[in-house]
Amino acid sequence: MRGRNFAIALGAAGLAACNQADGGGGATNAATNAAATAVKHPTYCFFKDADTKGWSISSGPDGNVAVKGKAHLDDRRYRGDVGENEVTGDTAKVWLTMAPNTTGYGAQDDWWDVSTTIPASRGVKTVTVLCGKKQVAELKVRR
């Protein structure tokens, strides 16, 4: 009986330590949650400067901005893609990436047409195309 009471007391002390008023475990959880919700963009670029070209921008009837360009990849198992985007005030950023080629086809001369429409980009005046941390193009929106 004495061993059982000791185990219960030890368990209660352990639970009490988890809920410290000074934020013992809470601070760690808050930092972990903040890191999990922080947007992580691609940091590595698979393309050389000569492997991208033809960047253009247009504004659609709904006011959202569309970005187009071309990306070159020798390996037909992969294709160029414009994946993530981010809008901050009147500027936007899009990231050029390499994605698996699920089409079953290659691109002519291995130059892939890449494009994306940036949602909620009505007020955007400048779009920066990035490949990892490297700037590929900076485009001004004409409305």
C-alpha distance (Angstrom), angle and dihedral (degrees) to the residues before:
residue distance angle dihedral
M1 . . .
R2 3.79 . .
G3 3.86 90.8 .
R4 3.79 91.2 51.7
N5 3.83 92.4 51.9
F6 3.79 89.4 48.7
A7 3.83 91.2 52.3
I8 3.81 91.4 49.0
A9 3.81 91.8 49.0
L10 3.80 91.3 47.7
G11 3.82 91.2 50.0
A12 3.81 91.8 49.0
A13 3.81 91.2 50.1
G14 3.81 90.0 50.6
L15 3.81 92.2 51.2
A16 3.80 91.6 47.0
A17 3.80 90.1 53.2
C18 3.82 90.2 56.2
N19 3.80 91.6 59.5
Q20 3.79 100.9 49.6
A21 3.80 115.2 164.1
D22 3.81 90.2 -134.8
G23 3.81 90.6 67.2
G24 3.81 95.5 -104.6
G25 3.79 96.5 161.2
G26 3.79 96.1 12.2
A27 3.79 94.6 68.2
T28 3.78 91.4 53.2
N29 3.81 91.4 48.0
A30 3.81 91.9 49.0
A31 3.81 91.3 51.3
T32 3.79 91.2 47.9
N33 3.82 92.1 48.9
A34 3.83 91.8 47.9
A35 3.81 90.9 51.1
A36 3.79 91.1 48.0
T37 3.81 93.0 52.2
A38 3.82 95.3 44.1
V39 3.79 110.8 107.5
K40 3.80 111.5 -112.8
H41 3.76 116.2 -158.1
P42 3.81 126.9 -166.7
T43 3.80 110.0 -79.9
Y44 3.82 99.8 -174.1
C45 3.80 125.3 70.8
F46 3.82 119.6 -148.8
F47 3.81 93.2 -172.5
K48 3.80 131.5 81.0
D49 3.80 118.3 -141.6
A50 3.82 91.2 -100.2
D51 3.83 90.7 53.4
T52 3.81 95.6 72.4
K53 3.79 129.5 59.0
G54 3.77 147.7 143.3
W55 3.80 100.2 50.6
S56 3.78 114.4 179.5
I57 3.76 137.7 163.6
S58 3.79 134.7 -152.0
S59 3.77 138.4 175.4
G60 3.79 118.4 -127.2
P61 3.81 128.3 -142.4
D62 3.81 89.7 -94.4
G63 3.83 90.5 54.2
N64 3.80 95.6 -111.1
V65 3.78 117.7 133.6
A66 3.83 123.2 -117.6
V67 3.82 121.0 -158.3
K68 3.82 123.0 -160.6
G69 3.77 134.5 -179.4
K70 3.80 145.0 133.2
A71 3.80 130.8 -99.5
H72 3.82 126.5 -167.6
L73 3.82 123.5 -141.3
D74 3.81 124.9 169.1
D75 3.81 93.6 -161.2
R76 3.81 108.5 77.1
R77 3.79 91.6 -159.6
Y78 3.81 85.1 78.8
R79 3.78 136.3 47.0
G80 3.77 135.4 -163.1
D81 3.78 116.3 -101.9
V82 3.78 139.0 175.4
G83 3.75 102.9 -135.9
E84 3.76 125.1 162.7
N85 3.77 126.6 32.2
E86 3.76 136.1 -172.3
V87 3.81 130.2 -163.4
T88 3.81 120.0 -159.1
G89 3.80 115.7 172.7
D90 3.81 108.9 -55.7
T91 3.81 95.2 -15.8
A92 3.78 131.5 77.1
K93 3.79 135.7 -170.8
V94 3.80 129.3 -155.3
W95 3.81 126.8 -171.7
L96 3.80 124.7 -136.7
T97 3.80 110.4 -143.4
M98 3.78 142.0 169.8
A99 3.80 115.3 -113.1
P100 3.82 133.0 -177.2
N101 3.80 112.0 -87.8
T102 3.79 103.1 -119.4
T103 3.83 94.1 163.9
G104 3.80 96.4 85.2
Y105 3.80 88.9 -132.3
G106 3.78 136.0 88.0
A107 3.78 128.2 -132.9
Q108 3.79 122.0 -106.7
D109 3.82 107.9 -87.7
D110 3.84 85.9 -6.9
W111 3.84 92.2 -75.9
W112 3.80 109.7 135.5
D113 3.80 121.8 -155.7
V114 3.79 106.5 -130.5
S115 3.78 126.0 -171.0
T116 3.76 143.6 156.7
T117 3.78 138.3 -180.0
I118 3.78 112.4 -137.3
P119 3.81 111.1 -136.2
A120 3.82 118.7 -135.1
S121 3.82 91.7 15.7
R122 3.81 100.4 130.3
G123 3.79 94.5 121.1
V124 3.80 96.5 41.1
K125 3.81 115.6 124.9
T126 3.83 101.0 171.4
V127 3.82 131.6 34.2
T128 3.80 122.5 -166.4
V129 3.81 118.0 -158.0
L130 3.80 110.3 -149.6
C131 3.77 133.2 -171.7
G132 3.77 104.9 -161.3
K133 3.80 102.9 -48.4
K134 3.83 93.7 -27.7
Q135 3.81 120.0 101.2
V136 3.81 111.0 -128.4
A137 3.82 99.9 175.6
E138 3.77 142.1 -8.8
L139 3.79 114.3 -149.9
K140 3.81 129.4 -168.7
V141 3.81 117.2 -144.1
R142 3.79 115.0 -129.9
R143 3.77 113.3 -159.4
